[in-house]
Structures are given as C-alpha cells and as structure tokens.
Amino acid sequence: MKKFIPIISFLLMVSTIYSASVGLIPAMVSFDFLPPGYTFDMHKKANEHILIPNDNEIPIRFKVTLQASKAPNSLLPGYENFPDVSWCKIVPDTVTVMPFDTGRVNLVISIPQDSIYLNQYWELGVLVQAEEQLEVESANVKFGIIPSVRGSYLISTLPNGVVNPTPKPTGIVPSAQFITVDDAIEGTELKFKIYNNDTTGHDYVIEPYEFPEFEWYDIRLAIQNTGENKPGKTKWLKVSKGFLFFKKNVVHIEPGEFAEWSVKVKLPNKPEIREAPGWDLVVKILPEGEKAHSGIFRIVIQKEIPK
C-alpha cells in the first residue's frame, strides 16, 4: 500500500491598506492530501506559524477568524467552499502586536473520519482584522479605518480511486496520482473518472491548467502522515502545459453518470528535469459555462514514491 505525503506550499504576500499596514503571511498556502480523521497542526507538523506583522507606530490588537466561503476572486479552479469552519481553530484567535513587531498564531485542522471527504479540494478563508479603528491621513484628511486582510488557505484530502465526492458538482476520482520522475520521462498514461454530480447534463472540457505566476511562489514542505519527523523545505518547479497529451478533450456526461478519461505524461529527459525535487501538473475539467463547478486532477511527480 502506498503511503501518501501531504504537501504544503507557501505563497508569501503582505497586504497594505492606506498608511495603516496590516500583513498576513502566508496569504496563500496549500495543505495537500490530508486524510479524513487526521488532525493537522501547522506549528507541530510544519514548524510554521501564521504571521501577522504590524508596521504601524502603535500596538494593535488583531482578531483572526475563519470563513467557509471562497474569495470572490478565487484563483484556482476545482476548489469548493470549506464544508465546516468548526473543523478548524486558530490558537490564539486574538493577538496584540507591538509596533513594528510580528504576531504569531497557529492553525489546527481536524477533518472528520468519513470516506465522503476523500478526493476533495476546499478553500478556507483566514481573515485578520484590527479590533479598533486606526486614524489615518490621506490628502490632508484624517479618517478612521479598521485594517483587515484576507488569506486563502487551500486544503485537499487524500486521493482515492473508488469514492465519488458527491458534495462536489464535478467529482474527479481519484483527485490526484503520484508517479516517479523516471516514469514521467519514459511516458506514463494515467486514468481518472469524471462524475457529473449536478442535476443537468454537461459538456466537459478537459485541458492542462497553468497556475498563475506569483512573485513570491516560495516553498513546498513535504510532511509525512504519521510520526514526528520534521519537514524539509524543497523548491518544486512548475511544468508547462506541453507535457500533457489527450486523445480528445471534450465529453458529454448526463446527471448521475461518469466517464473514464486518460492523460499521458511525457517529460523530456534533461538534467534539470531529473535534478528537480519534484513537479506538479494539473488537469482542469470544466463544464462548459459552469466555471464555478470545475474539477481538477493533479499529477504529482517525485523522485521516489513512499511505499
């Protein structure tokens, strides 16, 4: 039985509102392949905190809350609203940060033990907000604002080749597969099923997806499901869409039915390919005219796959 590795990737961003600077680091982070029934403690497992910098000249007391709904400008396809924010907690949920200092809070995620939560991709909102108004000045006019910044925390669960994630309008089974660099260079065909869990039929367009370019696309942390091992920081490289091949890319699926699909992965045999810590490819499955109902199939390429 293969042992999957949750992967954490950080995108570090700081937001500024007028002259009152409020930050959230990371503003976007991915906690990947967490199994149902598993409790993920960000500090214990990744040795990282959520950082809240205060670049103002006065102490500020911040409140950190969680939001189940996706951001209106959500960047990635295939991610749904987080099912229940009671599964997560911020410790502590309020923090006073001194001038030009940084506050630290921890995030704990506990996914219930239920197979329906396999093959899932969710987006959790993390909102940092000052508890009191700050006086700022713009164009010689003083006024009060409550500075806040929102981050998007992306959470995926363990892939499974059987379970249809029925809460998702477009269910992808399995949601991800893991292959070695050698297999990818040799050329490997992978199969997945597309389930139409919607109430109407759709024409689904299957195509490679390119992650947006981020200036601060920084690190991924590979952490084991079990044990107290410390994660290592390894830089993963982005793969262009020229390495995925389809025989065709459109299929019609009626409500309650599914179609099996295949994609071939072929990476060039080059030193920079073999020497990279890993690769991550994404296939987007988009019902025509239903962007909000899209699904994704991830292909994680590593030097070795844990047994």
Secondary structure, DSSP 8 states (H G I E B T S, - for coil): ------EEEEE----EETTEEB--BSSEEEEEEE-TT-EEEHHHHHS--EEEEE-SSS-EEEEEEEE-S--TT--STT-EE-S-GGGEEEESSEEEE-TTEEEEEEEEEE--S-GGGTT-EEEEEEEEEESS-EEEEETTEEEEE--EEEEEEEEEE---SS---TTSSEEEESSEEEEEHHHHHH-EEEEEEEEE-SSS-EEEEEEEE-----TTEEEEEE--SSS----EEE--EE--GGGEE-S--EEEE-TT-EEEEEEEE-----HHHHHSSEEEEEEEEEETT-GGG-EEEEEEEESS---
